[in-house]
Amino acid sequence: MKYLRICDTLNLPAAVATEKLALLGRTGSGKTYAAMKLAELLHDAGAQFVSIDPVGVWWGLRLGADGKSAALPIPVFGGLRGDVPLEPTGGKLIADLIVDRRISAVVDVSQFESDADKARFAADFAARLFFRKKSAPSAIHIFLEEAQEFVPQNLQRGEERMVHAWQRLMRLGRNFGIGATFISQRPQDVNKKALNQAEVVFAFQLTGPQERKAVEGWTSEKGLEEDVAAILPKLEVGQAHVWSPGLLRCSKTVRILERATFNASSTPKVGARGQVRELAPIDMEELGEAMKASVEKAKAEDPKALQARIRELEAQAGKAKAADPKAFERALEEARARWAKDARALFLPVQRALSSRAELLAKRTAQLRENVDAFLEEVRQAGETWGSKSELTPREVALCATGARPPKGDFVGDRVRDRSEVTRIAPPVDSSLLRGERKMLETLARRHPGAVTRAQLGTLSGFTPSGGTFGKYFGTLRRLGLLEEQGDDLRISPAGFAHLGLTEPPPPLSRDEVLDQWRGSFLAGERKMLDVLVDVWPDAVTRAELGKRTGFEASGGTFGKYFGTLRRNGLLRVDGERVRMVDHVMEAP
């Protein structure tokens, strides 16, 4: 296996070309320097890469570290030093060239006059690259400099298509060999759906609280438990802390090795005169021919170009008609006859295929209508059985058909007259409850005959108790009478058991089973706290001792967050600074 030596104590596998990375750090901390070092290594390993550069510094890859000698022989499209200029309408053209020629390149979008031009180019490029790679998969790595410019957390008008194209590329691209590196000095402004896909994060020096919070959010999402706030402000320029729980299985501070190419991203010094550096020449002849062919193809498919061609032909036809009206009419009739013949030959197979599909669609529509009518009749009968005064919604009436009795209203009919009686009309239907609602109901069933609070139900089911989703699902279970409330205690009702197809309650959970249930619902840090408190029970520990045993600073935000989760779920007894596990959990059989 090939390795890419990017740091003093870390080698990246060459397969990282198809993975997602994030390089985050304040201005001047070394993130772009590291990204261009990785580009050098990918090029040396024979891997294809493309940089989308809104800053205008990646042209430095063409020059050696001395700023004079030649380095990577890759084209630079656009920017002040580009081999060829970029047009806002050229995104598809550049993507086609990169896929067809399998070239590495710098795409410098820094000289577009407006954000709208940049958004149009970026959207077209990402959409076309993704489309082409689906039919021609191969490894390619995209460096997205200042990633918040292309996948922002807060969209502006006109950016919707661009963000959608890049999110789809990042989400699905790995299936076709596409990897990416997000580079940003403002990680809080990068779209979280995109950033959370990163398998490796190089976090350089960050001093702002919002920036560190964004990195801490990523580490929490991956189940890591390090104090981000204590690490990042202390890093030196060129140092980064690398987190990779899955791909590299590491968490350590490293120093980026020196580059072989020119550092065009270095900040100009006060009083120093700017020097115009000419890029080392590369052979653009073959690439120019390919671009010319792609431009001609694009023009042929461009509606505006076609309209201009039509106007040109109409003008020529007008001149021909004026010069010889009879000859023009004969030529026109011959052209019409040829067009009609060609059109019939072209469209007859299409017409036959459409007719066949229409017949098939009509048959399937009729079958679907019959199935829907039959279902509605069953629902109507179920509604009559359970009572016409029940004030249930259509979905709730359908639920009743599975054996769950309605929560209110009088029972009428001959089959059920007593509220304590549950008669199953049909077998349980798993789809009658949403997945989250069913998960909450199964959680209540597992804890029977014990009760849980709303907070505990949310945590054990994987929802935030104060969130809208939890409230929606809880409201459905309450309306359908699938749970019972006694003060703060929640239990599954007989109707809830009936809906799950249980003829009798399951046996109570043992203490170990209850603890395993909590462990499966907690983050890694919360599990650590729980295990420490279980080990010392019935004794108590201080907050400071609990933090020391779990590796957290007792006064830190991460400790407070995890401690609050256990306390909110009623698992702690707090007496001043001393904390112990609640007895009722530990005394279970």
Backbone torsions as a table, in degrees:
resi	resn	phi	psi	omega
1	MET	NA	134.7	176.6
2	LYS	-77.8	146.0	177.1
3	TYR	-126.2	149.0	179.8
4	LEU	-110.2	112.7	-176.9
5	ARG	-87.1	93.2	-177.5
6	ILE	-97.9	-24.8	-175.7
7	CYS	-127.1	167.5	-179.5
8	ASP	-67.7	-29.9	-177.2
9	THR	-128.4	24.7	-177.1
10	LEU	-148.7	129.1	173.0
11	ASN	-111.1	136.1	176.3
12	LEU	-99.3	137.2	174.9
13	PRO	-66.7	146.7	179.9
14	ALA	-59.9	-23.7	179.0
15	ALA	-65.8	-7.8	177.6
16	VAL	-63.3	-14.7	178.6
17	ALA	-58.1	-28.7	-179.6
18	THR	-104.6	10.3	178.3
19	GLU	-100.4	175.2	178.7
20	LYS	-111.8	130.0	-179.8
21	LEU	-125.3	162.5	173.9
22	ALA	-135.8	130.7	176.0
23	LEU	-116.6	109.4	-171.5
24	LEU	-122.4	135.5	179.0
25	GLY	177.3	161.3	-180.0
26	ARG	-67.9	168.1	177.4
27	THR	-58.6	130.5	178.2
28	GLY	83.1	6.2	-177.6
29	SER	-83.6	-15.9	176.5
30	GLY	113.5	9.1	-176.4
31	LYS	-68.4	-44.9	179.0
32	THR	-68.1	-37.1	176.0
33	TYR	-57.0	-45.3	-179.7
34	ALA	-66.4	-39.6	-179.7
35	ALA	-62.8	-42.0	-179.9
36	MET	-72.2	-28.9	172.1
37	LYS	-62.9	-43.5	178.4
38	LEU	-64.0	-37.3	177.4
39	ALA	-62.8	-42.3	176.1
40	GLU	-56.9	-46.6	-176.7
41	LEU	-66.3	-40.2	177.6
42	LEU	-61.9	-43.1	179.4
43	HIS	-62.6	-43.4	178.9
44	ASP	-63.1	-30.5	-179.9
45	ALA	-84.6	0.3	179.4
46	GLY	83.4	14.9	-179.6
47	ALA	-92.8	144.3	179.7
48	GLN	-83.9	139.7	175.7
49	PHE	-143.5	158.0	176.3
50	VAL	-138.8	133.1	175.6
51	SER	-106.9	128.3	171.8
52	ILE	-100.2	109.4	-165.9
53	ASP	-117.9	104.1	176.4
54	PRO	-88.6	0.3	-177.6
55	VAL	-100.3	-32.8	179.2
56	GLY	87.8	42.0	-179.2
57	VAL	-125.2	-10.9	-174.0
58	TRP	-75.5	-9.0	175.6
59	TRP	-60.7	-17.9	179.4
60	GLY	-58.9	-18.1	178.6
61	LEU	-65.4	-20.5	-178.0
62	ARG	-78.7	-15.9	-176.6
63	LEU	-114.8	151.6	174.7
64	GLY	-69.3	174.4	-176.9
65	ALA	-61.0	-24.7	179.1
66	ASP	-79.6	-4.9	179.5
67	GLY	77.5	9.0	-176.3
68	LYS	-126.3	-45.6	-175.6
69	SER	-76.0	163.1	179.2
70	ALA	-77.6	148.9	178.5
71	ALA	-130.0	-115.9	-175.4
72	LEU	-74.6	125.6	-178.9
73	PRO	-83.6	64.8	-178.2
74	ILE	-117.7	146.9	179.6
75	PRO	-73.2	150.2	173.2
76	VAL	-115.1	113.7	178.6
77	PHE	-95.0	123.3	175.9
78	GLY	83.3	-176.9	179.4
79	GLY	78.6	-179.7	-178.0
80	LEU	-72.4	-24.6	-176.4
81	ARG	-117.9	21.9	-176.7
82	GLY	-71.8	151.7	174.8
83	ASP	-69.4	-35.4	176.3
84	VAL	-138.2	149.1	179.6
85	PRO	-75.9	163.1	175.8
86	LEU	-110.2	144.1	172.1
87	GLU	-112.2	148.6	179.1
88	PRO	-56.5	-25.2	-179.3
89	THR	-90.1	5.5	-172.5
90	GLY	-95.2	11.1	-177.7
91	GLY	-60.6	-44.1	-179.6
92	LYS	-67.3	-39.8	-180.0
93	LEU	-59.6	-47.9	-179.0
94	ILE	-65.4	-40.2	178.3
95	ALA	-62.2	-42.4	178.7
96	ASP	-61.6	-43.9	179.3
97	LEU	-60.6	-43.8	-177.2
98	ILE	-65.6	-38.4	179.5
99	VAL	-75.4	-47.5	-176.4
100	ASP	-65.3	-41.8	-176.0
101	ARG	-93.4	-10.0	-179.0
102	ARG	52.4	47.5	-178.8
103	ILE	-102.0	151.5	167.0
104	SER	-86.6	150.7	-174.9
105	ALA	-160.7	158.8	168.9
106	VAL	-106.7	124.1	177.6
107	VAL	-108.6	99.8	-173.0
108	ASP	-93.7	107.2	-178.4
109	VAL	-101.9	17.4	-173.5
110	SER	-71.1	-18.3	-174.9
111	GLN	-101.2	10.0	172.3
112	PHE	-67.6	138.6	-172.7
113	GLU	-73.9	-26.4	-175.5
114	SER	-137.6	159.6	175.6
115	ASP	-64.0	-31.3	179.6
116	ALA	-64.2	-41.0	177.9
117	ASP	-63.6	-44.5	-180.0
118	LYS	-62.9	-42.8	-179.3
119	ALA	-64.5	-39.6	179.7
120	ARG	-64.3	-48.3	-180.0
121	PHE	-60.4	-48.4	-175.9
122	ALA	-63.7	-40.0	179.3
123	ALA	-64.9	-46.4	-180.0
124	ASP	-62.9	-41.6	-178.6
125	PHE	-62.7	-50.8	-176.4
126	ALA	-64.2	-43.6	-178.6
127	ALA	-64.2	-44.3	-178.2
128	ARG	-70.0	-41.3	179.4
129	LEU	-59.9	-44.2	179.2
130	PHE	-63.3	-44.4	-179.4
131	PHE	-62.0	-45.2	-177.6
132	ARG	-69.7	-37.7	-178.6
133	LYS	-68.4	-24.4	178.1
134	LYS	-62.7	-33.4	179.8
135	SER	-97.1	-10.0	179.6
136	ALA	-139.2	66.7	-176.2
137	PRO	-64.1	135.3	173.5
138	SER	-166.1	158.3	-175.4
139	ALA	-70.6	129.3	174.9
140	ILE	-150.6	139.9	-178.6
141	HIS	-117.0	129.3	-179.3
142	ILE	-104.1	122.5	173.0
143	PHE	-96.6	119.8	-177.9
144	LEU	-107.4	90.1	179.9
145	GLU	-67.8	137.4	-175.3
146	GLU	48.6	63.6	-171.3
147	ALA	-57.4	-27.4	-179.6
148	GLN	-64.0	-16.3	177.0
149	GLU	-73.6	-22.0	-174.6
150	PHE	-114.5	-30.1	176.4
151	VAL	-129.6	68.3	-177.4
152	PRO	-72.7	152.6	175.2
153	GLN	-70.2	-39.4	179.4
154	ASN	-111.8	112.7	-175.0
155	LEU	-76.8	143.7	169.5
156	GLN	-101.4	159.8	179.8
157	ARG	-59.8	134.1	-179.9
158	GLY	95.2	-7.6	-178.6
159	GLU	-98.6	-2.6	-172.4
160	GLU	-59.0	-47.4	-177.1
161	ARG	-66.6	-39.2	178.6
162	MET	-61.6	-48.8	-177.2
163	VAL	-64.1	-41.7	178.9
164	HIS	-61.3	-43.7	-178.4
165	ALA	-63.1	-43.8	-178.4
166	TRP	-72.6	-37.6	177.5
167	GLN	-62.5	-42.0	178.8
168	ARG	-65.3	-41.0	178.3
169	LEU	-60.2	-43.9	-178.7
170	MET	-72.3	-35.9	-175.8
171	ARG	-74.3	-40.0	-172.9
172	LEU	-112.6	-10.0	-171.7
173	GLY	-62.2	-31.2	-177.0
174	ARG	-60.2	-28.1	177.5
175	ASN	-60.5	-24.2	-176.8
176	PHE	-116.1	16.4	174.5
177	GLY	94.4	10.0	-175.9
178	ILE	-94.6	120.9	172.0
179	GLY	-111.9	173.0	-176.1
180	ALA	-157.0	152.7	171.6
181	THR	-125.9	122.4	176.0
182	PHE	-90.1	127.3	179.5
183	ILE	-119.4	124.0	-176.5
184	SER	-156.6	142.9	171.9
185	GLN	-94.4	-6.8	179.3
186	ARG	-130.8	73.4	-175.2
187	PRO	-60.1	-25.5	179.2
188	GLN	-68.5	-17.7	179.9
189	ASP	-95.5	-2.9	177.3
190	VAL	-85.1	137.5	-178.3
191	ASN	-55.5	125.8	-174.4
192	LYS	-65.7	-31.4	178.5
193	LYS	-63.4	-33.4	178.4
194	ALA	-80.5	-47.0	-175.5
195	LEU	-63.9	-36.9	-177.1
196	ASN	-69.2	-10.7	177.2
197	GLN	-80.1	-12.2	-177.9
198	ALA	-64.2	131.9	177.7
199	GLU	-92.3	-21.4	-179.9
200	VAL	-133.4	130.5	176.9
201	VAL	-120.1	123.7	168.8
202	PHE	-99.9	106.3	-180.0
203	ALA	-100.2	112.8	177.7
204	PHE	-88.7	-171.3	-175.5
205	GLN	-59.0	125.9	176.2
206	LEU	-134.5	125.7	-178.1
207	THR	-111.8	-23.0	-178.5
208	GLY	-74.6	140.6	-178.0
209	PRO	-64.7	-36.1	-179.5
210	GLN	-67.2	-39.3	179.8
211	GLU	-65.4	-45.0	-179.8
212	ARG	-66.2	-34.8	179.3
213	LYS	-63.6	-38.0	179.0
214	ALA	-63.5	-41.5	178.6
215	VAL	-68.1	-39.3	178.6
216	GLU	-62.9	-35.5	176.9
217	GLY	-62.8	-39.1	178.6
218	TRP	-66.2	-45.2	-178.3
219	THR	-64.4	-37.9	178.0
220	SER	-65.0	-39.8	179.2
221	GLU	-60.4	-34.5	-178.9
222	LYS	-88.9	1.9	178.1
223	GLY	80.1	20.8	178.9
224	LEU	-90.0	157.4	-169.6
225	GLU	-131.8	29.6	-178.7
226	GLU	-93.3	153.7	-177.3
227	ASP	-84.0	95.3	-176.8
228	VAL	-61.0	-41.1	-176.5
229	ALA	-62.4	-26.3	-179.1
230	ALA	-86.1	-21.0	-174.7
231	ILE	-91.7	-51.5	-165.1
232	LEU	-67.2	-41.1	-178.5
233	PRO	-65.3	-20.3	-174.4
234	LYS	-90.3	-5.2	-177.1
235	LEU	-70.8	146.2	175.7
236	GLU	-88.5	165.5	176.2
237	VAL	-61.8	129.9	-177.9
238	GLY	91.9	-9.1	174.9
239	GLN	-96.1	150.5	176.3
240	ALA	-146.7	149.5	171.5
241	HIS	-99.6	124.7	-175.9
242	VAL	-101.2	124.7	172.6
243	TRP	-114.9	127.7	175.7
244	SER	-154.6	82.7	-175.3
245	PRO	-68.3	-25.6	-176.7
246	GLY	-103.4	-58.4	-172.8
247	LEU	-70.0	-52.9	-176.4
248	LEU	-100.2	-17.7	-178.2
249	ARG	53.8	54.9	-179.1
250	CYS	-147.4	159.0	172.3
251	SER	-151.0	103.2	-177.0
252	LYS	-160.7	162.8	178.6
253	THR	-92.6	133.8	-176.5
254	VAL	-132.7	167.9	174.4
255	ARG	-120.9	129.3	-178.7
256	ILE	-70.1	135.3	-179.9
257	LEU	-75.3	162.9	-177.7
258	GLU	-67.9	147.5	178.7
259	ARG	-86.0	160.6	175.1
260	ALA	-98.2	-6.8	-177.5
261	THR	-112.7	171.5	-173.0
262	PHE	-71.8	135.5	-179.8
263	ASN	-87.2	81.5	-179.4
264	ALA	-76.1	-9.3	-178.4
265	SER	-90.9	-0.3	-179.8
266	SER	-67.8	143.4	-177.1
267	THR	-72.7	128.5	178.3
268	PRO	-59.7	140.9	-179.7
269	LYS	-85.4	149.8	179.7
270	VAL	-62.8	129.8	177.3
271	GLY	87.9	-13.3	-179.8
272	ALA	-79.3	139.8	-180.0
273	ARG	-82.5	134.2	177.6
274	GLY	-68.0	142.7	-179.2
275	GLN	-120.6	125.1	178.0
276	VAL	-77.7	120.7	-178.1
277	ARG	-107.4	126.2	178.0
278	GLU	-84.4	134.4	178.8
279	LEU	-71.8	147.5	174.8
280	ALA	-62.8	132.6	-176.0
281	PRO	-68.3	150.0	173.4
282	ILE	-133.0	162.7	-178.0
283	ASP	-77.7	107.6	-179.2
284	MET	-103.9	3.2	-173.5
285	GLU	-63.5	-52.4	-179.3
286	GLU	-64.5	-40.3	179.0
287	LEU	-65.5	-36.9	178.1
288	GLY	-62.9	-40.0	177.4
289	GLU	-64.3	-40.5	178.8
290	ALA	-64.6	-40.5	177.9
291	MET	-64.1	-39.2	179.8
292	LYS	-62.6	-44.2	178.6
293	ALA	-63.8	-39.9	179.7
294	SER	-66.8	-37.7	178.5
295	VAL	-63.9	-42.1	179.5
296	GLU	-63.9	-40.7	178.8
297	LYS	-64.4	-42.9	179.7
298	ALA	-62.2	-41.1	178.6
299	LYS	-62.9	-39.6	-179.4
300	ALA	-64.3	-26.8	-179.1
301	GLU	-99.4	-2.3	-176.6
302	ASP	-83.3	119.8	-179.5
303	PRO	-56.0	-38.1	-179.9
304	LYS	-65.8	-40.9	178.4
305	ALA	-65.4	-38.5	178.5
306	LEU	-64.5	-41.3	178.7
307	GLN	-62.8	-40.1	178.0
308	ALA	-63.9	-39.5	178.5
309	ARG	-64.9	-39.3	177.6
310	ILE	-61.7	-43.8	179.3
311	ARG	-63.1	-37.6	178.8
312	GLU	-64.9	-42.9	179.5
313	LEU	-67.3	-37.2	177.6
314	GLU	-62.3	-39.5	178.2
315	ALA	-64.7	-41.8	178.3
316	GLN	-64.7	-39.0	179.1
317	ALA	-64.8	-38.8	178.6
318	GLY	-62.4	-40.5	178.4
319	LYS	-66.1	-41.5	179.8
320	ALA	-64.6	-39.2	179.5
321	LYS	-65.3	-40.0	179.7
322	ALA	-67.3	-34.3	-177.7
323	ALA	-74.3	-40.9	-178.4
324	ASP	-150.3	87.7	-174.7
325	PRO	-57.4	-42.3	-176.2
326	LYS	-67.7	-45.7	178.2
327	ALA	-62.1	-36.6	178.9
328	PHE	-64.3	-42.8	-179.6
329	GLU	-64.5	-40.6	178.9
330	ARG	-64.1	-44.2	178.9
331	ALA	-63.2	-37.3	-179.8
332	LEU	-66.6	-42.6	179.1
333	GLU	-64.3	-41.1	178.0
334	GLU	-63.0	-40.4	178.5
335	ALA	-64.9	-40.0	178.5
336	ARG	-63.5	-41.0	-179.5
337	ALA	-64.6	-44.2	178.6
338	ARG	-63.2	-40.8	-179.7
339	TRP	-64.1	-42.8	-179.4
340	ALA	-63.2	-41.0	178.9
341	LYS	-64.6	-46.8	179.7
342	ASP	-63.6	-39.4	-178.9
343	ALA	-64.9	-41.9	178.5
344	ARG	-62.2	-44.8	-179.8
345	ALA	-62.9	-33.4	-177.6
346	LEU	-78.2	-41.2	-169.2
347	PHE	-95.9	-16.3	179.6
348	LEU	-60.9	-46.5	176.8
349	PRO	-61.4	-37.2	178.7
350	VAL	-64.6	-41.1	-179.5
351	GLN	-64.0	-41.9	179.6
352	ARG	-63.6	-43.5	-179.7
353	ALA	-62.8	-41.3	179.3
354	LEU	-65.2	-39.3	179.3
355	SER	-63.0	-42.7	179.6
356	SER	-63.6	-43.3	179.5
357	ARG	-66.0	-36.0	179.4
358	ALA	-64.7	-40.3	178.5
359	GLU	-63.8	-44.7	178.8
360	LEU	-62.1	-41.8	179.2
361	LEU	-63.3	-39.2	179.5
362	ALA	-63.3	-41.5	179.4
363	LYS	-63.9	-44.7	-178.4
364	ARG	-67.6	-34.7	177.2
365	THR	-64.1	-41.4	179.1
366	ALA	-63.5	-42.1	178.4
367	GLN	-63.6	-42.0	179.2
368	LEU	-63.3	-40.6	179.5
369	ARG	-62.3	-40.8	178.1
370	GLU	-63.4	-43.1	179.9
371	ASN	-64.2	-41.1	178.8
372	VAL	-64.6	-43.1	178.9
373	ASP	-60.8	-41.7	179.5
374	ALA	-65.3	-41.1	179.3
375	PHE	-63.7	-44.5	-179.6
376	LEU	-63.8	-32.8	177.4
377	GLU	-67.5	-40.3	176.6
378	GLU	-62.6	-41.7	178.7
379	VAL	-63.5	-40.8	-179.9
380	ARG	-62.5	-44.0	179.0
381	GLN	-63.9	-40.1	177.9
382	ALA	-62.6	-39.9	179.0
383	GLY	-63.5	-40.3	177.6
384	GLU	-65.3	-38.0	-179.2
385	THR	-65.5	-43.0	-174.7
386	TRP	-84.3	-14.8	175.3
387	GLY	124.6	131.5	-177.6
388	SER	-80.6	-9.0	-177.6
389	LYS	-100.9	13.7	-168.9
390	SER	-77.4	-14.0	179.3
391	GLU	55.1	41.5	179.6
392	LEU	-94.1	152.3	173.8
393	THR	-76.0	164.4	178.1
394	PRO	-56.5	-40.1	179.7
395	ARG	-67.3	-34.6	179.5
396	GLU	-71.8	-34.0	175.0
397	VAL	-63.7	-41.1	177.9
398	ALA	-62.9	-35.4	176.9
399	LEU	-62.9	-37.5	-179.7
400	CYS	-60.1	-31.2	-179.6
401	ALA	-66.5	-14.0	179.5
402	THR	-89.2	-5.1	178.6
403	GLY	115.2	-6.8	178.3
404	ALA	-84.5	125.4	-177.9
405	ARG	-78.9	151.7	-177.9
406	PRO	-68.1	155.3	-174.6
407	PRO	-78.0	-20.6	-177.6
408	LYS	-153.1	170.1	-179.7
409	GLY	97.1	161.8	-178.8
410	ASP	-86.2	145.5	174.4
411	PHE	-86.3	134.6	176.7
412	VAL	-130.3	169.2	-179.7
413	GLY	98.1	177.2	-173.5
414	ASP	-89.3	-17.2	-170.3
415	ARG	-85.3	-38.5	-177.0
416	VAL	-134.7	125.6	177.7
417	ARG	-128.6	-18.1	-176.2
418	ASP	-108.4	129.2	-178.7
419	ARG	-62.7	-25.1	-179.1
420	SER	-78.3	-7.2	-176.4
421	GLU	-98.7	128.8	177.4
422	VAL	-115.9	114.2	179.5
423	THR	-111.6	125.3	-179.4
424	ARG	-81.2	124.3	177.5
425	ILE	-87.2	-39.2	-177.4
426	ALA	-144.8	162.3	177.5
427	PRO	-62.1	156.9	179.7
428	PRO	-62.0	144.8	178.8
429	VAL	-116.4	114.7	-175.4
430	ASP	-60.4	-32.6	-174.9
431	SER	-78.9	-4.1	-177.0
432	SER	-71.0	-24.2	171.5
433	LEU	-110.0	146.7	172.5
434	LEU	-64.5	159.9	-175.2
435	ARG	-58.9	-41.8	-179.9
436	GLY	-67.3	-37.9	177.9
437	GLU	-64.4	-42.3	-179.7
438	ARG	-66.2	-37.1	179.3
439	LYS	-63.1	-41.1	177.8
440	MET	-64.2	-40.2	180.0
441	LEU	-65.9	-41.5	178.6
442	GLU	-65.8	-34.0	176.8
443	THR	-62.8	-44.2	177.8
444	LEU	-62.7	-38.5	-179.1
445	ALA	-65.8	-39.8	-179.0
446	ARG	-66.1	-32.3	-177.6
447	ARG	-86.6	-3.7	178.7
448	HIS	-63.5	140.7	4.4
449	PRO	-86.4	4.4	178.0
450	GLY	-70.1	164.1	179.8
451	ALA	-111.7	161.5	174.9
452	VAL	-132.1	158.7	173.7
453	THR	-88.9	172.0	177.0
454	ARG	-60.0	-41.7	179.9
455	ALA	-61.6	-44.2	-179.8
456	GLN	-65.9	-39.8	178.5
457	LEU	-62.1	-41.7	178.9
458	GLY	-63.7	-47.5	-178.1
459	THR	-63.7	-47.2	-177.8
460	LEU	-66.6	-24.9	179.9
461	SER	-94.9	-7.6	178.3
462	GLY	89.0	25.0	-179.8
463	PHE	-125.0	156.7	173.2
464	THR	-82.5	118.2	-175.1
465	PRO	-57.3	-29.1	-179.9
466	SER	-89.0	0.1	-176.2
467	GLY	-81.7	160.8	-179.4
468	GLY	-67.5	-35.5	-179.3
469	THR	-64.5	-45.7	178.5
470	PHE	-60.1	-45.4	-179.3
471	GLY	-60.4	-39.2	179.0
472	LYS	-64.6	-48.0	-178.6
473	TYR	-67.1	-40.6	179.5
474	PHE	-62.8	-40.6	179.1
475	GLY	-61.4	-38.1	178.5
476	THR	-64.2	-47.1	179.3
477	LEU	-61.8	-36.6	179.8
478	ARG	-68.6	-46.2	-178.5
479	ARG	-61.8	-34.5	-177.3
480	LEU	-86.6	0.9	178.0
481	GLY	69.1	26.4	-177.7
482	LEU	-88.0	-5.9	175.3
483	LEU	-138.5	161.2	179.1
484	GLU	-121.3	141.9	-179.5
485	GLU	-118.0	128.9	173.6
486	GLN	-131.3	95.2	-173.5
487	GLY	66.7	-123.6	177.7
488	ASP	-89.2	-5.3	-175.8
489	ASP	-87.9	137.6	177.6
490	LEU	-120.0	135.3	176.1
491	ARG	-137.7	157.5	175.1
492	ILE	-74.5	143.8	-178.9
493	SER	-93.8	167.5	174.5
494	PRO	-56.4	-36.7	177.7
495	ALA	-63.9	-34.6	177.6
496	GLY	-65.1	-43.8	175.5
497	PHE	-59.7	-41.8	-178.9
498	ALA	-62.5	-40.1	-179.3
499	HIS	-65.2	-34.4	179.1
500	LEU	-79.9	-2.2	179.2
501	GLY	77.9	22.1	-179.3
502	LEU	-96.1	121.9	178.7
503	THR	-81.5	-19.7	176.8
504	GLU	-148.9	153.0	-177.6
505	PRO	-62.6	148.4	175.6
506	PRO	-70.5	159.4	179.2
507	PRO	-65.3	150.7	179.8
508	PRO	-60.8	149.6	177.8
509	LEU	-73.5	144.2	173.4
510	SER	-78.0	171.6	179.1
511	ARG	-59.4	-45.4	-179.5
512	ASP	-62.8	-37.2	179.3
513	GLU	-67.8	-38.6	177.3
514	VAL	-63.6	-45.0	-179.9
515	LEU	-64.5	-40.4	177.7
516	ASP	-63.7	-35.1	178.0
517	GLN	-63.7	-42.3	177.5
518	TRP	-66.8	-42.7	179.9
519	ARG	-59.1	-38.4	179.8
520	GLY	-69.9	-14.9	-178.8
521	SER	-101.2	-8.6	-173.4
522	PHE	-101.8	158.6	168.4
523	LEU	-72.1	167.5	-175.5
524	ALA	-59.4	-41.7	179.9
525	GLY	-66.2	-37.7	177.9
526	GLU	-67.1	-37.2	177.3
527	ARG	-63.9	-38.5	178.2
528	LYS	-59.9	-46.8	180.0
529	MET	-60.7	-44.9	-179.7
530	LEU	-59.3	-45.5	-177.0
531	ASP	-65.1	-37.7	178.2
532	VAL	-63.3	-44.9	-178.4
533	LEU	-67.4	-34.7	177.0
534	VAL	-66.7	-40.9	-177.8
535	ASP	-64.0	-37.8	-174.7
536	VAL	-90.0	-12.4	-178.3
537	TRP	-57.7	139.2	10.3
538	PRO	-87.3	8.8	178.3
539	ASP	-78.3	167.2	179.1
540	ALA	-114.8	164.0	175.2
541	VAL	-130.9	158.8	174.9
542	THR	-80.5	163.3	176.7
543	ARG	-59.6	-42.4	-178.7
544	ALA	-61.9	-41.4	-179.9
545	GLU	-68.1	-37.8	177.6
546	LEU	-63.5	-41.7	177.4
547	GLY	-64.1	-41.3	-179.2
548	LYS	-64.0	-41.4	-177.1
549	ARG	-71.8	-25.5	-178.3
550	THR	-101.5	-4.0	176.5
551	GLY	84.7	22.5	179.6
552	PHE	-120.9	151.7	173.6
553	GLU	-78.3	122.7	-173.9
554	ALA	-60.0	-25.7	-179.9
555	SER	-93.2	0.6	-176.2
556	GLY	-83.2	162.7	-178.9
557	GLY	-67.9	-35.6	-179.3
558	THR	-66.0	-43.1	177.2
559	PHE	-60.3	-46.2	-179.3
560	GLY	-61.9	-36.8	179.4
561	LYS	-65.2	-48.7	-178.5
562	TYR	-68.9	-40.2	179.0
563	PHE	-61.9	-41.5	179.8
564	GLY	-62.8	-35.2	178.8
565	THR	-63.0	-46.2	179.7
566	LEU	-65.6	-38.7	-178.3
567	ARG	-69.6	-40.8	179.9
568	ARG	-62.6	-29.3	-179.8
569	ASN	-92.8	12.7	172.1
570	GLY	69.5	29.3	-178.3
571	LEU	-100.7	-5.1	-176.3
572	LEU	-119.0	148.2	165.2
573	ARG	-114.8	119.9	-175.6
574	VAL	-110.6	123.7	177.8
575	ASP	-127.5	92.1	-175.8
576	GLY	66.9	-119.3	179.7
577	GLU	-92.0	-5.4	-175.6
578	ARG	-98.4	142.2	-175.4
579	VAL	-132.8	138.7	175.6
580	ARG	-144.5	161.4	178.6
581	MET	-71.8	144.5	179.9
582	VAL	-67.2	147.9	-173.9
583	ASP	-73.6	-36.3	-169.8
584	HIS	-65.9	-27.2	175.6
585	VAL	-74.9	-45.5	-175.1
586	MET	-72.9	-22.8	-177.6
587	GLU	-92.1	2.3	177.4
588	ALA	-66.4	151.1	-177.1
589	PRO	-64.8	NA	NA
